Amino acid sequence: MKFTAALALALAFFALAEARTYNKCGYKFAVLTATSRNANGLRRAFTTFQNALGGIDNGNEAGPLFSGFRSINWDAEAVPFDMPFNFFDKTVTRGAVFQAAKREFRVSNPVPPPVDDRFDSLLPKRITNQFQTFSPKRLFTPLVKNRVTQIFKIPTLNKRAKVSGMGAVFVDVDLRRQTWMDFYTKSGCLLIRVFVPPRNRGLSFAGLYDLNGKPIIWRVVMKLGTISVQDAGARYRGRGDVVVLDDLLYGEPAL
């Protein structure tokens, strides 16, 4: 599926959307970005991206498979508040491994406690009151720094993998060009830096996929705003943009 001006116009009825195609590192790919004040407004862009990745969510099925995508919405009660970096590789077989400073990650609204609602156990409520969810009701963040890298593995196999595309929902992006995604090939070529469009108190989506369905993405680095959750919780003085994540989706991991 190739994004066109007509598709971007159709998406604009549901969200502020932009779709562009590129040719770099020897690959042709498309980038979709969108914003909305709420989840309903962003859903059309998200569904469009799902269809671009094959339209079928493979859940926890053992890989390798040859079509479809994997997704993470954080919402299952089994996901712990202090989530291990490889939880969605070893415990839940989605082929996703996360890297960040000190391997510290948090997922909001845990069951059982600690009591937390959209990270209000870590951040002032004047920040968390601006957070909403795309899929109810849990959110994800690295803790120590405001950068997180996602790498991919074949689900149930301990083998690094590539994917044909990856997208993410960002929560409460306030500042332009301060939240972004870097997409790298296995050879280390930077396909593109995608700046996530801002939507104060709203939701933003950004994603990239290969126009020929080839697995081209080896890793994705995401920068979330200008200050980490840990730093904002310790010394927030009304300056800085705290951004967290909701749903992720990515093409079926392949060798």
C-alpha positions in Angstrom: 0.0 0.0 0.0 1.4 3.4 -1.0 0.3 6.5 0.8 -1.1 9.2 -1.5 -2.3 12.7 -1.1 -5.9 11.4 -1.2 -5.2 9.1 1.7 -3.7 11.8 3.7 -6.7 14.0 3.0 -9.0 11.2 4.1 -7.1 10.7 7.3 -7.3 14.5 8.0 -11.0 14.2 8.7 -10.1 12.0 11.8 -6.8 13.5 12.8 -4.2 16.0 11.7 -2.3 13.6 9.5 0.6 13.6 7.1 1.9 10.8 4.9 5.1 10.9 2.8 7.3 8.5 0.9 11.1 8.3 0.9 14.0 6.4 -0.8 17.1 6.0 1.3 19.6 3.4 2.3 18.5 1.4 -0.7 14.8 1.1 0.5 11.5 2.8 -0.4 9.4 3.5 2.6 6.5 5.6 3.9 6.2 7.7 7.0 2.8 8.4 8.6 2.3 11.0 11.4 -0.9 12.1 13.0 -2.3 13.8 16.0 -5.7 14.0 17.7 -7.2 15.4 20.9 -8.4 11.9 21.8 -8.2 8.2 21.0 -11.2 8.1 18.6 -9.6 10.8 16.4 -6.3 8.9 16.1 -7.9 5.5 15.4 -8.2 5.8 11.7 -4.4 6.6 11.3 -3.6 3.7 13.6 -5.8 1.3 11.6 -4.3 2.5 8.4 -0.9 1.6 9.7 -2.0 -1.8 10.9 -3.3 -2.6 7.4 0.0 -1.4 5.9 1.7 -4.1 8.1 -0.5 -6.8 6.9 -3.7 -6.3 8.9 -3.4 -9.3 11.2 -2.2 -9.2 14.8 -0.2 -12.3 15.5 -0.5 -12.0 19.2 1.8 -14.4 21.1 2.2 -17.0 18.3 5.5 -18.6 17.9 7.6 -17.3 15.0 8.8 -17.1 12.5 5.6 -16.2 10.7 5.4 -14.6 7.2 2.8 -11.9 7.4 1.0 -9.7 9.9 2.3 -7.7 12.8 2.8 -7.7 16.6 1.5 -5.1 19.0 1.9 -4.1 22.6 -0.7 -2.0 24.5 0.6 -2.6 28.1 -2.9 -3.2 29.4 -2.8 -6.8 30.6 -2.7 -7.1 34.4 0.2 -9.4 34.1 2.5 -6.6 33.0 4.3 -5.4 36.2 4.8 -1.8 37.3 8.6 -2.2 37.1 8.6 -4.1 33.8 11.7 -6.1 32.9 13.4 -5.1 29.7 12.7 -8.4 28.0 9.2 -9.0 29.3 7.7 -8.9 25.8 10.3 -11.4 24.6 10.6 -14.0 27.4 7.3 -13.8 29.4 5.0 -12.6 26.6 6.3 -13.7 23.3 6.0 -10.7 21.1 9.6 -10.4 20.0 10.3 -7.0 21.6 13.2 -6.1 23.8 13.7 -2.6 25.2 16.9 -0.9 26.1 17.3 2.2 28.3 19.5 3.6 31.1 19.8 1.1 33.9 17.1 -1.1 32.2 14.5 0.7 34.3 11.0 0.8 32.8 7.6 1.5 34.4 4.0 0.7 33.3 1.3 2.7 34.9 -1.9 1.5 36.7 -0.6 -1.8 37.9 -2.6 -4.6 39.5 -1.8 -5.3 42.3 -0.4 -2.1 43.8 1.7 0.1 44.1 -1.2 2.5 43.6 -0.6 4.5 40.5 -2.8 6.3 37.9 -1.0 7.4 34.8 2.3 7.7 36.7 1.0 9.9 39.5 3.2 7.9 41.9 6.2 9.2 40.0 5.1 12.6 38.8 3.2 15.6 40.0 -0.5 15.5 39.2 -0.3 18.7 37.2 1.7 16.6 34.7 -0.2 13.3 34.8 -3.6 15.1 34.5 -2.5 15.9 31.0 -2.0 12.3 30.1 -4.6 10.2 28.4 -4.6 6.7 26.9 -5.1 5.4 23.4 -6.1 1.9 24.7 -7.3 1.9 28.3 -5.7 2.1 30.7 -2.0 1.7 31.0 1.0 3.7 29.8 4.8 2.9 29.4 7.9 4.9 30.0 11.7 4.5 30.6 12.5 5.8 34.0 16.0 7.2 34.3 16.4 8.9 30.9 14.0 10.0 28.2 15.3 7.6 25.5 14.3 4.1 24.8 15.5 1.7 22.1 13.4 -1.2 20.8 15.1 -4.2 19.1 13.4 -7.2 17.7 13.6 -11.0 18.0 11.8 -13.9 16.5 9.1 -14.8 19.0 10.0 -17.9 21.0 13.5 -18.0 19.4 16.5 -16.2 20.8 17.4 -14.7 17.4 17.7 -11.0 16.5 15.3 -10.0 13.8 14.2 -7.2 11.5 10.7 -5.8 10.9 9.1 -4.1 7.9 7.7 -1.3 9.9 7.1 0.2 13.3 4.8 2.8 14.8 4.0 4.2 18.2 1.4 6.3 20.1 3.0 9.2 22.0 1.1 11.0 24.9 1.1 14.7 25.5 3.8 15.9 23.1 4.0 19.7 23.7 7.1 20.8 21.8 8.0 20.6 18.2 11.1 18.6 17.1 11.9 17.4 20.7 10.2 14.0 20.4 11.4 11.7 17.7 12.1 8.2 16.3 15.3 7.1 14.6 14.9 4.1 12.4 18.1 2.1 11.6 18.9 -0.8 9.3 21.1 -3.7 10.3 24.1 -2.1 8.6 23.6 1.0 10.8 22.2 3.2 8.1 19.8 5.8 9.5 16.7 5.5 7.4 15.2 8.7 8.8 14.5 10.7 11.9 10.8 11.1 12.3 9.8 14.1 14.4 6.6 13.3 16.3 4.0 16.1 15.8 2.9 17.9 19.0 -0.6 17.7 20.5 -0.8 19.3 24.0 -2.9 17.0 26.3 -3.6 14.8 23.3 -2.2 11.9 21.4 0.3 11.7 18.5 1.2 8.8 16.2 4.4 8.3 14.1 5.5 5.3 12.1 7.5 4.0 9.2 7.0 1.0 6.9 8.7 -0.4 3.8 6.6 0.0 0.7 7.6 -3.4 -0.6 6.9 -5.2 2.8 10.6 -6.0 3.3 12.0 -6.3 6.8 14.4 -3.4 6.9 14.3 -2.0 10.5 16.9 -3.4 12.9 16.3 -1.1 15.8 14.3 2.0 16.7 15.5 4.7 19.1 12.8 7.0 20.6 13.4 10.2 22.4 10.5 11.3 24.6 10.3 15.0 25.2 13.0 16.9 27.0 13.1 15.5 30.5 12.8 12.0 31.9 10.1 10.8 34.3 12.6 10.4 37.1 14.1 13.9 36.7 10.6 15.5 36.3 9.4 13.7 39.5 12.5 14.9 41.4 12.8 18.5 40.3 10.1 19.6 37.9 9.6 23.4 38.0 7.1 23.8 35.2 9.7 23.6 32.4 10.3 20.7 30.1 8.1 18.4 28.2 7.3 15.0 29.8 6.2 12.5 27.1 5.2 8.8 27.6 4.1 6.0 25.3 1.0 4.0 24.7 0.5 1.4 22.0 3.3 0.1 19.8 3.0 -2.0 16.7 5.6 -3.5 14.4 5.8 -5.9 11.4 6.3 -9.6 12.0 9.9 -10.1 13.1 11.9 -11.8 10.4 15.5 -13.0 9.9 
